Amino acid sequence: MFAAFSSVKSHAQTDSLVKPPVYRVGIFAPLYLDSVFTKSTFRYRQSIPRFMMPAVDFVQGALIALDSLQYGENLVNASIYDTKSYTEKIPDLIRNKKLDSLQLIIGSVRDEDYLQLANFALQKNIPFISATYPNVGGVTGNPFLVVMNSTLRSHCEAIYSYILQNNGTDKIYLCRQKGMQEDMVAGFFKQINEKEGKPMLHIETINLDNNINAAFLKTKLDSNRKSVIIAASLDETFAGSITKACYELNKTYPISLMGMPTWDGFASLYNKKDLAGFPVYYTTPFYTDKNDAFSRSLIAAYYKKYRGKPSDMAFKGFEAVFLFTNLLAKSPDNFMNNINDKNVKVFCDYNFRAVRQNNEVTIPDYFENKHLYVIKILNGTVSKAW
């Protein structure tokens, strides 16, 4: 664990004034520092190992956010916790009451670390911002959990809303292969489409095997209408195959291809030569064109500090810390009721909504970001479509 203290520069009159409050923030990420250091020697001489890079990037972005906060009017006492520490595991920190003074928890964590922090946050009434985990891990009845990285169901809701508003009269297909995740996605679309008891859109399901090709897909499409294909799989091989098939058919069968949130990281979809002129769409809660003031500031500070370009995880670390620390300072006694304050924005728009799996209960199971961007990949370039 290490700490960062951010504040305004002191003035001569400070002693005669009432001391401003100090906001205590805990930032958690799996840094694996005890695993990569032998005493004071770094075990990996060539480069930082890939397994720890997402957390390192997240924390680097968070530290730059803390540096930026020191030029504001608030005092922030922030501590960075390595969730993979050998000597300060989360249960140890909780048992030794080292987290009791926190007013805000921000975590790029998952699985057991995530559940431990969520349970602690509920026990102590401390807001817990889950910054990167696209899951709620079965958590219920926790009105202090805030999920930034929207769940798969929310992505399906956003895709459905986009198609309803933009392609409601087109022929709509849900293409899928066998699999548990594919069953889940198909189930979400069925529930959303039949929310009022009967289908609002006619969505035809096409079941595909591992041999996805244009010839087979052609037999399923209506040549007289524009086709919207929801590619209902998070798998990279499936994504590449169905995109190739749609590209080959697009000239004679106009196709709009909508992928899943994982598609943003599939390299084959950015191939300008193989997919020239054919757009592929997907949804994401995180988007910046990197031309805004905050992005330029982060890019400049990151280069000055680390001599490189910030990754998406660095952007997420910066945004989570800067956004929610400012919200804490604005509403320290009423934080949860002000998490949608539109006067505080960094890169993205957010719409946090209470989620209740049982409509008869009054306490939310958690709060989740329901604002999703529809992103278009065209000729290797990414842009916001909606």
N, C-alpha and C positions, 0 to 999 in steps of 0.2 A: 504494500500500500504506500502511496505517496500523495502528498497534498499540494494544492495550488491555492494561493490566496490572492483574490483580485479585489482591488479597491481603487478609488480615486486617489490622486496625489494629495498628500497632506498640505494643509495651509497653516499659517501662523496662528489663526484664530481657533484652531481645532480644539484646544484644551478648554476653551470657554464655552464651547457648544455641546449640546447633548449628542452623545455618540450615536451614530446611526446603527440600525440593527444589522446583524451579520446573518446571512442566509447560508445554511449548511446543506451542501449537495454531495451525494455519493454517486460516483460513476463506476459502473461495474463492467468488466470485459474479460474474456479468457486470454490473458497475455502469455501464460506458460513461462513466466520469467524464471521460476525455480528449475524448470526443465532445460532451459537453453543456456543457463549460466552454471559453470562449475567454479564455486567460490566467486572470484571476480573476473573469470575468464569466459568469454562467449564461445560456446562450443561450435558454432557454425561460422567458419571464417569467411566463406565465400559470400554469403548473403543471408538475409533473414529467411527462415524456413516458411514455406507457403502456408502451413497450418496455423501460424500465428499472425499472418499478415492482415486479415480482416480486422482483428481486434486492435492491432497496432495502428492501422490506418484510422479506425474509429476514435481511438484515444488521441492520436495526433490532431485530428480535427477538433476534438473536444478541448484540447489544450490551447489551440489557437482561439477558440471561442472564449475561453477564460481570459486569455490575453486581451481580447477585444473588450471584454466586460470591465476591465480595470479602468477604462476611459469613461465609464458611466458614473452614475451617482450611487451605486449600491456596493456594499461589501459582501463578497462571496467567499466562503471558506469551502473549497471543493477538495474532496479526497478521491483518488483513483484506487480502485480495488481490483486486484488480479484474482479472478474467481478460480483459477487453477493453482493458486499458491499452496505450497505444502504446509505452511505454518499458520496461515490466516484464511482458512476455508470459511465460507459463509456461515455454516452452523457455529463455528468457533467465534466469529465476530458477533453473532447474535447472542450466544450464551454469555460472552464476556461483556455484553452491553455496549459494544463499541459503535453500534449503529443507531443507538437510541436517540441521539441528538439530531439525526438527519431530519430535514424538512422536505427533502425531495430525493428520490432514487431514480437514476437513469441507467438503463442497462442494455448492452448489446449481448444478451445472454439467451440461452435456450435450455430445454430439458430440465434437469434437476436444479441447476442454478436459478433458472427462471421461476420454478415452482417455489423454491425456498424464499426468494425475494418477494414473490407475490404473497405468500402466506405471512411473511414478516410485515409487509406493508399493510395488510389487512389488520393484523394484530395491533399495530401501532398507529393506524390511521395516517400513514405516510403515502402520498401519491407515488406510484411506481410507473415510470414511463418505459414501456418495452419498445425500444427504438427500432429493432431490426427483425425480430422473430415474427414470421407471418402465421402465428398460431396462438391459441389461448391455452393450450395444454390441459384442457379439461377444467380450467378454473371457473368456478361459479360463485355467485354471491359476493363479489369483490368490487365494490364501487370505487376503489382506489387504484385499480389497474387501468392503464391507458395504453392501448395498442396502436402504435403509429403505422406499422407495416401490415396493411389490411389482410384479413383472412381470405382463403380461397373462395368462400361463399360470397364475400363482398365483391370480389373480382367478377364472379359470375353475375351478380346483380348489376354491376356497372356495364358489363358487356351486353346484357339483356336490355338495359335502359338505352344504351347507344343504338343498338339494332332497332329497337322499337321506334325510336325517334328519327332514325336516318334510313332504315331499310325495311320498314314495316310492310311494304307491298312487294318486296322481292322474295324470291324462293330461298328459304332458309334451311340449311342442313347442319346437323350436328354429327361430325365425323369422329369416330373413336375406335380404339382398339380395346382388347381385353385388359383388365387390370382393376385393382381396388381403387386407385385414384381416379381412374376413368369412370368407374361406377359412381364415385362420389360426385364428380363434376356433372355427369348426366343427371344424377338425382337432384342436384341443386337447380339445374335449369328446369327440370320438370316441376319442382316445387314452386319456383318463381313464376313460371308460365301459367300454372294452374292455381295461383293464389286465390282467385275468386271462384274456384270450383270447376272452371272449364278453361281450356287453353285460350290465351289471348292471341298468340301467334301460332301459325302452323309450322312446327319444326319437325322435319323428317330426319330420322336417325339413320346413318350409314355406318355399318359395322365393317371395319377393315382388319385384315390380318397383317402380318409382317411384310408382305409383298405389296406395298402401296405403289400404284403406278397410274399414269394418266389414262391408259386404255380402260382400266376397270372403272375409274372415277367418272369417265365420260358416259358410261352406260347408265349412271345414276342421275345425271344432271339434266335439267330442262333447257334445251338450246334456245328457247323462245323468251327466256327471262334471265335477268341478272341473278346470279347465285351468290348468296352469302354463306360462307362455310365457317362454322365454329369448330376449330380444331381442338377437341376436348381431351387433350393430353399434355402433361408436363414433360414428357420424354423428348430428349433431343433428337434421337434417331427418327422418331415419328414426325417431329416438326420438320426436319430436313426433307423427309420423303414426301410428305403431303404438300409442302411448299413447292418442291420441284414439279410435282404432278399438276398443281394449280397453275404454275407458271407456264407449263407446256400447253395447257388448255385455254389460257386466258384470252388469246386472240379471237377464238371462235366461241368461247363460252365465258363471257365477262364474269369475273369472280372477284369478290372481296373476301380476303382471308383474315380471320380473327384468331389469333393465338392466345396462349395462356401467359400468366405473369412471368414464368420462368424463361420465356422466349427472349427476353432482353439480353441474355448472356450467351445465346447460341451463335457462334461465329459464322456458320454457313449462311445465316439469314442476312449477313452484311456484305455478301459477295456481289460486288457491282457487276461483274461480268456474267455470272451465272443467272442472276435475277434482274437483269437490266430492265428498268421501267415497270417492275412489278412490286407494288407495295405490300407489306406485311404489317398487320396491326397487333398490338398487345396492350394490356393495361398495367399501370404501375401507380403507386401512391407518391413516388419520388420523381420529380422532374425539374430540371433547371437548364436553361440554354447557356448558362455560365456567363451571361452578359450583364447581369444585374450587379448592383453595388456590392452586395454581400459576397457574391461569387468571385468578383474581381479581387476583393479584399482577401478572401481565403486563399486564392491562387497565388497572390503576391506574397502573403505571409508564409505560406507553405514552402514556396521556392526559397525564400530568404532563410528559413529555418532548416529545411531538409534537402534543398537543391533538387527538387523534383516536382511533379505535378500531383495534386491530390486526387485520390481515387474516389469512387462513389461512396465508399465507406467513410472516408474523411469528411465528405460533404454531409453525410448523415450524422456523424459525430458532432460536427460543428453546429448543425441545425438543431439537433436535440438539446444540446447544452445551452446554446444561446437563446433559443425560443422559450424553453420551459423555465430556465433560471430567471429570465425577464418576467415571465408570467407569475412566478413565485414572488418576485419583488413587488409586482403591482398588486397582487392579491394574496398575501401570505396567510390570511385567515379564512379565505374563501376560494382557494385555488381551484378545486374541482368544478365549481360553478362558473369559472372564467376561462376554461381551457380553450374555448372558441373565440377568444378576444381577437377580433380582426385587426385591431390596431397594432398587434405584434405579429409580424410576419418576417420570415427569413427567405427561404427559397420557394417553398411549396404552399399551396392552399390546403387546409385541413378542415375536416368536418367531423368532429368527435361526437358520436351518438351513443347513448346508453343502450346496451344490448341486454334483453331479457329473454331467456329461452323459455321461460314460463310467464305468460302475460298476466297471470294472476298475482305475481309477486311484485312488490313495490321497489325492492332493492335491486339495482342493476347487477348483472353478472360481471360486467366490465364495460369500459368505454372503448369504442373502436372508431378509427378513422374511416369514414365512408366516402371520402372524396378520392376518386380514382381518375387519373389521366388516361386517355386513349392515345397511344403513341404509334407513329407510322415510321417504319424502316423503308426507305426508298433509295436505291442505288448507294447503299452503304451509309446513308445519312439519316439521322434520327430527328424527328420534329413532332410537335404536339398536334394531334388531329382533333382533339376534343377535350 
